Amino acid sequence: MSANDATLGGAAINGSFLAEGLVDELSFLVAPALEVRRGSDHVVEFGEEGLAGKIELSLIASEPLSYGAVHLRYKAVRPG
């Protein structure tokens, strides 16, 4: 992490920051496990309308890790 990196928390905060164009990049670690309980947490949430048309994701990198996990990095871009 550099001095310009931030770790955000909470789906609603994440969605609001994305909608306002305050996020440059998203980083996800995907592990071979399933979370299927009712009411499972979301990574991003933004009201009833969602983020369609407000933000687009462009894959920067995909790195396979041990135990079948994958590190995905996306650039967050405002359309138009």
PDB file of N, CA, C and O in Angstrom:
ATOM      1  N   MET A   1       0.831  -1.182   0.000  1.00  0.00           N
ATOM      2  CA  MET A   1       0.000   0.000   0.000  1.00  0.00           C
ATOM      3  C   MET A   1       0.874   1.243   0.000  1.00  0.00           C
ATOM      4  O   MET A   1       1.884   1.303   0.701  1.00  0.00           O
ATOM      5  N   SER A   2       0.485   2.222  -0.780  1.00  0.00           N
ATOM      6  CA  SER A   2       1.196   3.500  -0.786  1.00  0.00           C
ATOM      7  C   SER A   2       0.405   4.514   0.038  1.00  0.00           C
ATOM      8  O   SER A   2      -0.678   4.213   0.539  1.00  0.00           O
ATOM      9  N   ALA A   3       0.950   5.699   0.169  1.00  0.00           N
ATOM     10  CA  ALA A   3       0.281   6.761   0.930  1.00  0.00           C
ATOM     11  C   ALA A   3      -1.037   7.171   0.294  1.00  0.00           C
ATOM     12  O   ALA A   3      -1.878   7.769   0.965  1.00  0.00           O
ATOM     13  N   ASN A   4      -1.241   6.864  -0.992  1.00  0.00           N
ATOM     14  CA  ASN A   4      -2.475   7.238  -1.693  1.00  0.00           C
ATOM     15  C   ASN A   4      -3.520   6.137  -1.686  1.00  0.00           C
ATOM     16  O   ASN A   4      -4.615   6.331  -2.212  1.00  0.00           O
ATOM     17  N   ASP A   5      -3.210   4.984  -1.103  1.00  0.00           N
ATOM     18  CA  ASP A   5      -4.145   3.862  -1.045  1.00  0.00           C
ATOM     19  C   ASP A   5      -5.070   4.011   0.148  1.00  0.00           C
ATOM     20  O   ASP A   5      -4.704   4.591   1.170  1.00  0.00           O
ATOM     21  N   ALA A   6      -6.277   3.477   0.000  1.00  0.00           N
ATOM     22  CA  ALA A   6      -7.222   3.469   1.111  1.00  0.00           C
ATOM     23  C   ALA A   6      -7.971   2.153   1.108  1.00  0.00           C
ATOM     24  O   ALA A   6      -8.278   1.598   0.054  1.00  0.00           O
ATOM     25  N   THR A   7      -8.255   1.673   2.278  1.00  0.00           N
ATOM     26  CA  THR A   7      -9.099   0.495   2.409  1.00  0.00           C
ATOM     27  C   THR A   7     -10.460   0.994   2.856  1.00  0.00           C
ATOM     28  O   THR A   7     -10.590   1.605   3.917  1.00  0.00           O
ATOM     29  N   LEU A   8     -11.470   0.731   2.047  1.00  0.00           N
ATOM     30  CA  LEU A   8     -12.813   1.198   2.355  1.00  0.00           C
ATOM     31  C   LEU A   8     -13.592   0.074   3.010  1.00  0.00           C
ATOM     32  O   LEU A   8     -13.261  -1.099   2.836  1.00  0.00           O
ATOM     33  N   GLY A   9     -14.616   0.421   3.753  1.00  0.00           N
ATOM     34  CA  GLY A   9     -15.413  -0.601   4.397  1.00  0.00           C
ATOM     35  C   GLY A   9     -16.879  -0.270   4.324  1.00  0.00           C
ATOM     36  O   GLY A   9     -17.274   0.888   4.457  1.00  0.00           O
ATOM     37  N   GLY A  10     -17.677  -1.276   4.117  1.00  0.00           N
ATOM     38  CA  GLY A  10     -19.114  -1.109   4.052  1.00  0.00           C
ATOM     39  C   GLY A  10     -19.591  -0.912   2.632  1.00  0.00           C
ATOM     40  O   GLY A  10     -19.097  -0.047   1.909  1.00  0.00           O
ATOM     41  N   ALA A  11     -20.554  -1.720   2.240  1.00  0.00           N
ATOM     42  CA  ALA A  11     -21.054  -1.711   0.865  1.00  0.00           C
ATOM     43  C   ALA A  11     -21.608  -0.350   0.446  1.00  0.00           C
ATOM     44  O   ALA A  11     -21.384   0.082  -0.685  1.00  0.00           O
ATOM     45  N   ALA A  12     -22.328   0.332   1.342  1.00  0.00           N
ATOM     46  CA  ALA A  12     -22.924   1.626   0.999  1.00  0.00           C
ATOM     47  C   ALA A  12     -21.847   2.698   0.809  1.00  0.00           C
ATOM     48  O   ALA A  12     -21.935   3.501  -0.120  1.00  0.00           O
ATOM     49  N   ILE A  13     -20.839   2.718   1.671  1.00  0.00           N
ATOM     50  CA  ILE A  13     -19.728   3.680   1.534  1.00  0.00           C
ATOM     51  C   ILE A  13     -18.990   3.412   0.223  1.00  0.00           C
ATOM     52  O   ILE A  13     -18.700   4.340  -0.532  1.00  0.00           O
ATOM     53  N   ASN A  14     -18.691   2.148  -0.042  1.00  0.00           N
ATOM     54  CA  ASN A  14     -18.002   1.784  -1.282  1.00  0.00           C
ATOM     55  C   ASN A  14     -18.792   2.254  -2.499  1.00  0.00           C
ATOM     56  O   ASN A  14     -18.221   2.832  -3.424  1.00  0.00           O
ATOM     57  N   GLY A  15     -20.098   2.013  -2.505  1.00  0.00           N
ATOM     58  CA  GLY A  15     -20.947   2.436  -3.620  1.00  0.00           C
ATOM     59  C   GLY A  15     -20.979   3.939  -3.794  1.00  0.00           C
ATOM     60  O   GLY A  15     -20.930   4.429  -4.922  1.00  0.00           O
ATOM     61  N   SER A  16     -21.061   4.678  -2.706  1.00  0.00           N
ATOM     62  CA  SER A  16     -21.093   6.141  -2.770  1.00  0.00           C
ATOM     63  C   SER A  16     -19.788   6.700  -3.321  1.00  0.00           C
ATOM     64  O   SER A  16     -19.801   7.600  -4.161  1.00  0.00           O
ATOM     65  N   PHE A  17     -18.665   6.171  -2.853  1.00  0.00           N
ATOM     66  CA  PHE A  17     -17.366   6.633  -3.349  1.00  0.00           C
ATOM     67  C   PHE A  17     -17.202   6.320  -4.827  1.00  0.00           C
ATOM     68  O   PHE A  17     -16.688   7.149  -5.579  1.00  0.00           O
ATOM     69  N   LEU A  18     -17.630   5.138  -5.256  1.00  0.00           N
ATOM     70  CA  LEU A  18     -17.560   4.778  -6.684  1.00  0.00           C
ATOM     71  C   LEU A  18     -18.434   5.713  -7.515  1.00  0.00           C
ATOM     72  O   LEU A  18     -17.997   6.205  -8.555  1.00  0.00           O
ATOM     73  N   ALA A  19     -19.653   5.960  -7.072  1.00  0.00           N
ATOM     74  CA  ALA A  19     -20.584   6.817  -7.808  1.00  0.00           C
ATOM     75  C   ALA A  19     -20.052   8.239  -7.971  1.00  0.00           C
ATOM     76  O   ALA A  19     -20.324   8.891  -8.979  1.00  0.00           O
ATOM     77  N   GLU A  20     -19.294   8.722  -6.985  1.00  0.00           N
ATOM     78  CA  GLU A  20     -18.740  10.078  -7.036  1.00  0.00           C
ATOM     79  C   GLU A  20     -17.407  10.152  -7.778  1.00  0.00           C
ATOM     80  O   GLU A  20     -16.835  11.233  -7.914  1.00  0.00           O
ATOM     81  N   GLY A  21     -16.906   9.010  -8.260  1.00  0.00           N
ATOM     82  CA  GLY A  21     -15.643   8.999  -8.986  1.00  0.00           C
ATOM     83  C   GLY A  21     -14.423   9.120  -8.094  1.00  0.00           C
ATOM     84  O   GLY A  21     -13.367   9.559  -8.550  1.00  0.00           O
ATOM     85  N   LEU A  22     -14.547   8.741  -6.835  1.00  0.00           N
ATOM     86  CA  LEU A  22     -13.452   8.873  -5.883  1.00  0.00           C
ATOM     87  C   LEU A  22     -12.579   7.624  -5.773  1.00  0.00           C
ATOM     88  O   LEU A  22     -11.626   7.600  -4.994  1.00  0.00           O
ATOM     89  N   VAL A  23     -12.898   6.592  -6.544  1.00  0.00           N
ATOM     90  CA  VAL A  23     -12.138   5.341  -6.511  1.00  0.00           C
ATOM     91  C   VAL A  23     -11.466   5.142  -7.863  1.00  0.00           C
ATOM     92  O   VAL A  23     -12.126   5.184  -8.902  1.00  0.00           O
ATOM     93  N   ASP A  24     -10.155   4.928  -7.849  1.00  0.00           N
ATOM     94  CA  ASP A  24      -9.394   4.698  -9.087  1.00  0.00           C
ATOM     95  C   ASP A  24      -9.277   3.216  -9.425  1.00  0.00           C
ATOM     96  O   ASP A  24      -9.258   2.847 -10.599  1.00  0.00           O
ATOM     97  N   GLU A  25      -9.198   2.368  -8.406  1.00  0.00           N
ATOM     98  CA  GLU A  25      -8.931   0.955  -8.636  1.00  0.00           C
ATOM     99  C   GLU A  25      -9.604   0.105  -7.563  1.00  0.00           C
ATOM    100  O   GLU A  25      -9.685   0.495  -6.398  1.00  0.00           O
ATOM    101  N   LEU A  26     -10.087  -1.067  -7.985  1.00  0.00           N
ATOM    102  CA  LEU A  26     -10.642  -2.059  -7.064  1.00  0.00           C
ATOM    103  C   LEU A  26      -9.764  -3.296  -7.109  1.00  0.00           C
ATOM    104  O   LEU A  26      -9.303  -3.696  -8.178  1.00  0.00           O
ATOM    105  N   SER A  27      -9.534  -3.897  -5.963  1.00  0.00           N
ATOM    106  CA  SER A  27      -8.720  -5.097  -5.857  1.00  0.00           C
ATOM    107  C   SER A  27      -9.524  -6.147  -5.109  1.00  0.00           C
ATOM    108  O   SER A  27     -10.011  -5.894  -4.007  1.00  0.00           O
ATOM    109  N   PHE A  28      -9.666  -7.340  -5.712  1.00  0.00           N
ATOM    110  CA  PHE A  28     -10.428  -8.421  -5.106  1.00  0.00           C
ATOM    111  C   PHE A  28      -9.573  -9.671  -4.992  1.00  0.00           C
ATOM    112  O   PHE A  28      -8.820 -10.001  -5.907  1.00  0.00           O
ATOM    113  N   LEU A  29      -9.688 -10.352  -3.891  1.00  0.00           N
ATOM    114  CA  LEU A  29      -9.116 -11.678  -3.741  1.00  0.00           C
ATOM    115  C   LEU A  29     -10.276 -12.656  -3.767  1.00  0.00           C
ATOM    116  O   LEU A  29     -11.167 -12.602  -2.918  1.00  0.00           O
ATOM    117  N   VAL A  30     -10.259 -13.550  -4.747  1.00  0.00           N
ATOM    118  CA  VAL A  30     -11.324 -14.533  -4.897  1.00  0.00           C
ATOM    119  C   VAL A  30     -10.774 -15.876  -4.448  1.00  0.00           C
ATOM    120  O   VAL A  30      -9.790 -16.370  -4.998  1.00  0.00           O
ATOM    121  N   ALA A  31     -11.409 -16.459  -3.455  1.00  0.00           N
ATOM    122  CA  ALA A  31     -10.969 -17.740  -2.904  1.00  0.00           C
ATOM    123  C   ALA A  31     -11.986 -18.827  -3.257  1.00  0.00           C
ATOM    124  O   ALA A  31     -13.171 -18.545  -3.435  1.00  0.00           O
ATOM    125  N   PRO A  32     -11.518 -20.061  -3.355  1.00  0.00           N
ATOM    126  CA  PRO A  32     -12.429 -21.165  -3.696  1.00  0.00           C
ATOM    127  C   PRO A  32     -13.280 -21.586  -2.494  1.00  0.00           C
ATOM    128  O   PRO A  32     -13.121 -22.682  -1.955  1.00  0.00           O
ATOM    129  N   ALA A  33     -14.175 -20.700  -2.093  1.00  0.00           N
ATOM    130  CA  ALA A  33     -15.100 -20.962  -0.988  1.00  0.00           C
ATOM    131  C   ALA A  33     -16.413 -20.260  -1.303  1.00  0.00           C
ATOM    132  O   ALA A  33     -16.422 -19.246  -2.001  1.00  0.00           O
ATOM    133  N   LEU A  34     -17.507 -20.786  -0.801  1.00  0.00           N
ATOM    134  CA  LEU A  34     -18.817 -20.193  -1.069  1.00  0.00           C
ATOM    135  C   LEU A  34     -19.422 -19.625   0.203  1.00  0.00           C
ATOM    136  O   LEU A  34     -19.398 -20.267   1.253  1.00  0.00           O
ATOM    137  N   GLU A  35     -19.959 -18.429   0.105  1.00  0.00           N
ATOM    138  CA  GLU A  35     -20.708 -17.793   1.188  1.00  0.00           C
ATOM    139  C   GLU A  35     -22.148 -17.727   0.703  1.00  0.00           C
ATOM    140  O   GLU A  35     -22.491 -16.876  -0.117  1.00  0.00           O
ATOM    141  N   VAL A  36     -22.974 -18.605   1.196  1.00  0.00           N
ATOM    142  CA  VAL A  36     -24.323 -18.707   0.630  1.00  0.00           C
ATOM    143  C   VAL A  36     -25.424 -18.506   1.673  1.00  0.00           C
ATOM    144  O   VAL A  36     -26.578 -18.866   1.441  1.00  0.00           O
ATOM    145  N   ARG A  37     -25.068 -17.938   2.802  1.00  0.00           N
ATOM    146  CA  ARG A  37     -26.093 -17.681   3.810  1.00  0.00           C
ATOM    147  C   ARG A  37     -26.975 -16.508   3.397  1.00  0.00           C
ATOM    148  O   ARG A  37     -26.517 -15.583   2.726  1.00  0.00           O
ATOM    149  N   ARG A  38     -28.211 -16.550   3.792  1.00  0.00           N
ATOM    150  CA  ARG A  38     -29.120 -15.447   3.539  1.00  0.00           C
ATOM    151  C   ARG A  38     -28.587 -14.189   4.214  1.00  0.00           C
ATOM    152  O   ARG A  38     -28.133 -14.243   5.357  1.00  0.00           O
ATOM    153  N   GLY A  39     -28.637 -13.066   3.522  1.00  0.00           N
ATOM    154  CA  GLY A  39     -28.171 -11.807   4.077  1.00  0.00           C
ATOM    155  C   GLY A  39     -26.663 -11.654   4.048  1.00  0.00           C
ATOM    156  O   GLY A  39     -26.110 -10.836   4.784  1.00  0.00           O
ATOM    157  N   SER A  40     -25.986 -12.432   3.207  1.00  0.00           N
ATOM    158  CA  SER A  40     -24.527 -12.309   3.105  1.00  0.00           C
ATOM    159  C   SER A  40     -24.159 -10.889   2.710  1.00  0.00           C
ATOM    160  O   SER A  40     -24.903 -10.218   1.994  1.00  0.00           O
ATOM    161  N   ASP A  41     -23.013 -10.441   3.179  1.00  0.00           N
ATOM    162  CA  ASP A  41     -22.552  -9.081   2.896  1.00  0.00           C
ATOM    163  C   ASP A  41     -22.282  -8.871   1.418  1.00  0.00           C
ATOM    164  O   ASP A  41     -21.933  -9.802   0.693  1.00  0.00           O
ATOM    165  N   HIS A  42     -22.450  -7.636   0.988  1.00  0.00           N
ATOM    166  CA  HIS A  42     -22.125  -7.213  -0.370  1.00  0.00           C
ATOM    167  C   HIS A  42     -20.865  -6.359  -0.323  1.00  0.00           C
ATOM    168  O   HIS A  42     -20.570  -5.733   0.695  1.00  0.00           O
ATOM    169  N   VAL A  43     -20.135  -6.338  -1.412  1.00  0.00           N
ATOM    170  CA  VAL A  43     -18.942  -5.504  -1.496  1.00  0.00           C
ATOM    171  C   VAL A  43     -19.332  -4.075  -1.826  1.00  0.00           C
ATOM    172  O   VAL A  43     -18.777  -3.126  -1.272  1.00  0.00           O
ATOM    173  N   VAL A  44     -20.303  -3.926  -2.746  1.00  0.00           N
ATOM    174  CA  VAL A  44     -20.748  -2.601  -3.181  1.00  0.00           C
ATOM    175  C   VAL A  44     -22.267  -2.583  -3.226  1.00  0.00           C
ATOM    176  O   VAL A  44     -22.900  -3.541  -3.669  1.00  0.00           O
ATOM    177  N   GLU A  45     -22.841  -1.483  -2.763  1.00  0.00           N
ATOM    178  CA  GLU A  45     -24.291  -1.281  -2.798  1.00  0.00           C
ATOM    179  C   GLU A  45     -24.535   0.194  -3.073  1.00  0.00           C
ATOM    180  O   GLU A  45     -23.870   1.057  -2.500  1.00  0.00           O
ATOM    181  N   PHE A  46     -25.504   0.487  -3.966  1.00  0.00           N
ATOM    182  CA  PHE A  46     -25.816   1.886  -4.246  1.00  0.00           C
ATOM    183  C   PHE A  46     -27.292   2.045  -4.571  1.00  0.00           C
ATOM    184  O   PHE A  46     -27.676   2.102  -5.739  1.00  0.00           O
ATOM    185  N   GLY A  47     -28.104   2.115  -3.545  1.00  0.00           N
ATOM    186  CA  GLY A  47     -29.532   2.377  -3.682  1.00  0.00           C
ATOM    187  C   GLY A  47     -30.247   1.462  -4.652  1.00  0.00           C
ATOM    188  O   GLY A  47     -29.730   0.416  -5.043  1.00  0.00           O
ATOM    189  N   GLU A  48     -31.431   1.868  -5.028  1.00  0.00           N
ATOM    190  CA  GLU A  48     -32.269   1.078  -5.936  1.00  0.00           C
ATOM    191  C   GLU A  48     -31.752   1.094  -7.370  1.00  0.00           C
ATOM    192  O   GLU A  48     -31.916   0.114  -8.096  1.00  0.00           O
ATOM    193  N   GLU A  49     -31.127   2.199  -7.785  1.00  0.00           N
ATOM    194  CA  GLU A  49     -30.696   2.341  -9.182  1.00  0.00           C
ATOM    195  C   GLU A  49     -29.357   1.674  -9.477  1.00  0.00           C
ATOM    196  O   GLU A  49     -29.029   1.454 -10.643  1.00  0.00           O
ATOM    197  N   GLY A  50     -28.576   1.348  -8.449  1.00  0.00           N
ATOM    198  CA  GLY A  50     -27.271   0.719  -8.664  1.00  0.00           C
ATOM    199  C   GLY A  50     -26.275   1.675  -9.312  1.00  0.00           C
ATOM    200  O   GLY A  50     -26.485   2.888  -9.330  1.00  0.00           O
ATOM    201  N   LEU A  51     -25.201   1.123  -9.839  1.00  0.00           N
ATOM    202  CA  LEU A  51     -24.138   1.940 -10.429  1.00  0.00           C
ATOM    203  C   LEU A  51     -24.098   1.875 -11.952  1.00  0.00           C
ATOM    204  O   LEU A  51     -23.175   2.413 -12.563  1.00  0.00           O
ATOM    205  N   ALA A  52     -25.074   1.231 -12.575  1.00  0.00           N
ATOM    206  CA  ALA A  52     -25.109   1.150 -14.045  1.00  0.00           C
ATOM    207  C   ALA A  52     -25.083   2.548 -14.642  1.00  0.00           C
ATOM    208  O   ALA A  52     -25.885   3.405 -14.272  1.00  0.00           O
ATOM    209  N   GLY A  53     -24.154   2.776 -15.571  1.00  0.00           N
ATOM    210  CA  GLY A  53     -24.019   4.072 -16.216  1.00  0.00           C
ATOM    211  C   GLY A  53     -23.200   5.081 -15.432  1.00  0.00           C
ATOM    212  O   GLY A  53     -22.897   6.158 -15.944  1.00  0.00           O
ATOM    213  N   LYS A  54     -22.835   4.752 -14.196  1.00  0.00           N
ATOM    214  CA  LYS A  54     -22.053   5.671 -13.360  1.00  0.00           C
ATOM    215  C   LYS A  54     -20.584   5.277 -13.310  1.00  0.00           C
ATOM    216  O   LYS A  54     -19.714   6.135 -13.157  1.00  0.00           O
ATOM    217  N   ILE A  55     -20.303   3.984 -13.437  1.00  0.00           N
ATOM    218  CA  ILE A  55     -18.933   3.482 -13.324  1.00  0.00           C
ATOM    219  C   ILE A  55     -18.771   2.220 -14.167  1.00  0.00           C
ATOM    220  O   ILE A  55     -19.684   1.400 -14.260  1.00  0.00           O
ATOM    221  N   GLU A  56     -17.611   2.078 -14.772  1.00  0.00           N
ATOM    222  CA  GLU A  56     -17.285   0.863 -15.522  1.00  0.00           C
ATOM    223  C   GLU A  56     -15.972   0.324 -14.977  1.00  0.00           C
ATOM    224  O   GLU A  56     -15.113   1.090 -14.540  1.00  0.00           O
ATOM    225  N   LEU A  57     -15.817  -0.989 -15.003  1.00  0.00           N
ATOM    226  CA  LEU A  57     -14.592  -1.619 -14.534  1.00  0.00           C
ATOM    227  C   LEU A  57     -13.826  -2.199 -15.712  1.00  0.00           C
ATOM    228  O   LEU A  57     -14.403  -2.836 -16.593  1.00  0.00           O
ATOM    229  N   SER A  58     -12.517  -1.968 -15.714  1.00  0.00           N
ATOM    230  CA  SER A  58     -11.638  -2.475 -16.759  1.00  0.00           C
ATOM    231  C   SER A  58     -10.550  -3.309 -16.080  1.00  0.00           C
ATOM    232  O   SER A  58      -9.837  -2.803 -15.213  1.00  0.00           O
ATOM    233  N   LEU A  59     -10.416  -4.581 -16.467  1.00  0.00           N
ATOM    234  CA  LEU A  59      -9.457  -5.477 -15.840  1.00  0.00           C
ATOM    235  C   LEU A  59      -8.030  -4.997 -16.083  1.00  0.00           C
ATOM    236  O   LEU A  59      -7.627  -4.782 -17.226  1.00  0.00           O
ATOM    237  N   ILE A  60      -7.268  -4.830 -15.002  1.00  0.00           N
ATOM    238  CA  ILE A  60      -5.866  -4.438 -15.070  1.00  0.00           C
ATOM    239  C   ILE A  60      -4.978  -5.676 -14.999  1.00  0.00           C
ATOM    240  O   ILE A  60      -4.039  -5.828 -15.781  1.00  0.00           O
ATOM    241  N   ALA A  61      -5.289  -6.562 -14.046  1.00  0.00           N
ATOM    242  CA  ALA A  61      -4.444  -7.733 -13.843  1.00  0.00           C
ATOM    243  C   ALA A  61      -5.232  -8.859 -13.196  1.00  0.00           C
ATOM    244  O   ALA A  61      -6.194  -8.634 -12.463  1.00  0.00           O
ATOM    245  N   SER A  62      -4.797 -10.069 -13.489  1.00  0.00           N
ATOM    246  CA  SER A  62      -5.341 -11.281 -12.894  1.00  0.00           C
ATOM    247  C   SER A  62      -4.158 -12.158 -12.510  1.00  0.00           C
ATOM    248  O   SER A  62      -3.398 -12.591 -13.376  1.00  0.00           O
ATOM    249  N   GLU A  63      -3.998 -12.421 -11.214  1.00  0.00           N
ATOM    250  CA  GLU A  63      -2.841 -13.172 -10.732  1.00  0.00           C
ATOM    251  C   GLU A  63      -3.288 -14.411  -9.962  1.00  0.00           C
ATOM    252  O   GLU A  63      -3.887 -14.292  -8.893  1.00  0.00           O
ATOM    253  N   PRO A  64      -3.004 -15.598 -10.496  1.00  0.00           N
ATOM    254  CA  PRO A  64      -3.321 -16.819  -9.748  1.00  0.00           C
ATOM    255  C   PRO A  64      -2.457 -16.904  -8.480  1.00  0.00           C
ATOM    256  O   PRO A  64      -1.263 -16.604  -8.511  1.00  0.00           O
ATOM    257  N   LEU A  65      -3.068 -17.309  -7.384  1.00  0.00           N
ATOM    258  CA  LEU A  65      -2.370 -17.457  -6.113  1.00  0.00           C
ATOM    259  C   LEU A  65      -2.455 -18.914  -5.652  1.00  0.00           C
ATOM    260  O   LEU A  65      -3.084 -19.743  -6.310  1.00  0.00           O
ATOM    261  N   SER A  66      -1.833 -19.211  -4.544  1.00  0.00           N
ATOM    262  CA  SER A  66      -1.874 -20.583  -4.041  1.00  0.00           C
ATOM    263  C   SER A  66      -3.288 -20.974  -3.606  1.00  0.00           C
ATOM    264  O   SER A  66      -4.133 -20.114  -3.360  1.00  0.00           O
ATOM    265  N   TYR A  67      -3.526 -22.260  -3.517  1.00  0.00           N
ATOM    266  CA  TYR A  67      -4.801 -22.833  -3.070  1.00  0.00           C
ATOM    267  C   TYR A  67      -5.984 -22.462  -3.958  1.00  0.00           C
ATOM    268  O   TYR A  67      -7.129 -22.495  -3.508  1.00  0.00           O
ATOM    269  N   GLY A  68      -5.719 -22.110  -5.210  1.00  0.00           N
ATOM    270  CA  GLY A  68      -6.791 -21.813  -6.148  1.00  0.00           C
ATOM    271  C   GLY A  68      -7.354 -20.410  -6.068  1.00  0.00           C
ATOM    272  O   GLY A  68      -8.319 -20.100  -6.766  1.00  0.00           O
ATOM    273  N   ALA A  69      -6.785 -19.558  -5.246  1.00  0.00           N
ATOM    274  CA  ALA A  69      -7.257 -18.172  -5.140  1.00  0.00           C
ATOM    275  C   ALA A  69      -6.730 -17.353  -6.324  1.00  0.00           C
ATOM    276  O   ALA A  69      -5.742 -17.724  -6.959  1.00  0.00           O
ATOM    277  N   VAL A  70      -7.407 -16.232  -6.610  1.00  0.00           N
ATOM    278  CA  VAL A  70      -7.015 -15.334  -7.696  1.00  0.00           C
ATOM    279  C   VAL A  70      -7.102 -13.895  -7.188  1.00  0.00           C
ATOM    280  O   VAL A  70      -8.063 -13.525  -6.513  1.00  0.00           O
ATOM    281  N   HIS A  71      -6.090 -13.086  -7.516  1.00  0.00           N
ATOM    282  CA  HIS A  71      -6.113 -11.654  -7.191  1.00  0.00           C
ATOM    283  C   HIS A  71      -6.498 -10.911  -8.469  1.00  0.00           C
ATOM    284  O   HIS A  71      -5.787 -10.981  -9.472  1.00  0.00           O
ATOM    285  N   LEU A  72      -7.617 -10.205  -8.427  1.00  0.00           N
ATOM    286  CA  LEU A  72      -8.120  -9.441  -9.568  1.00  0.00           C
ATOM    287  C   LEU A  72      -8.003  -7.948  -9.271  1.00  0.00           C
ATOM    288  O   LEU A  72      -8.370  -7.500  -8.185  1.00  0.00           O
ATOM    289  N   ARG A  73      -7.492  -7.176 -10.235  1.00  0.00           N
ATOM    290  CA  ARG A  73      -7.399  -5.733 -10.111  1.00  0.00           C
ATOM    291  C   ARG A  73      -8.143  -5.082 -11.267  1.00  0.00           C
ATOM    292  O   ARG A  73      -7.929  -5.424 -12.430  1.00  0.00           O
ATOM    293  N   TYR A  74      -9.027  -4.132 -10.930  1.00  0.00           N
ATOM    294  CA  TYR A  74      -9.818  -3.431 -11.934  1.00  0.00           C
ATOM    295  C   TYR A  74      -9.612  -1.930 -11.817  1.00  0.00           C
ATOM    296  O   TYR A  74      -9.540  -1.391 -10.712  1.00  0.00           O
ATOM    297  N   LYS A  75      -9.518  -1.259 -12.950  1.00  0.00           N
ATOM    298  CA  LYS A  75      -9.535   0.203 -12.989  1.00  0.00           C
ATOM    299  C   LYS A  75     -10.992   0.640 -12.989  1.00  0.00           C
ATOM    300  O   LYS A  75     -11.799   0.100 -13.746  1.00  0.00           O
ATOM    301  N   ALA A  76     -11.339   1.607 -12.152  1.00  0.00           N
ATOM    302  CA  ALA A  76     -12.687   2.157 -12.109  1.00  0.00           C
ATOM    303  C   ALA A  76     -12.719   3.402 -13.003  1.00  0.00           C
ATOM    304  O   ALA A  76     -11.947   4.338 -12.793  1.00  0.00           O
ATOM    305  N   VAL A  77     -13.606   3.412 -13.992  1.00  0.00           N
ATOM    306  CA  VAL A  77     -13.661   4.482 -14.976  1.00  0.00           C
ATOM    307  C   VAL A  77     -15.081   5.053 -15.047  1.00  0.00           C
ATOM    308  O   VAL A  77     -16.057   4.306 -15.119  1.00  0.00           O
ATOM    309  N   ARG A  78     -15.181   6.367 -15.028  1.00  0.00           N
ATOM    310  CA  ARG A  78     -16.491   7.006 -15.243  1.00  0.00           C
ATOM    311  C   ARG A  78     -16.746   7.088 -16.732  1.00  0.00           C
ATOM    312  O   ARG A  78     -15.916   7.623 -17.466  1.00  0.00           O
ATOM    313  N   PRO A  79     -17.884   6.566 -17.205  1.00  0.00           N
ATOM    314  CA  PRO A  79     -18.177   6.607 -18.641  1.00  0.00           C
ATOM    315  C   PRO A  79     -18.347   8.031 -19.159  1.00  0.00           C
ATOM    316  O   PRO A  79     -18.735   8.949 -18.435  1.00  0.00           O
ATOM    317  N   GLY A  80     -18.034   8.172 -20.456  1.00  0.00           N
ATOM    318  CA  GLY A  80     -18.262   9.457 -21.106  1.00  0.00           C
ATOM    319  C   GLY A  80     -17.147  10.357 -20.905  1.00  0.00           C
ATOM    320  O   GLY A  80     -17.173  11.489 -21.388  1.00  0.00           O
TER     321      GLY A  80
END
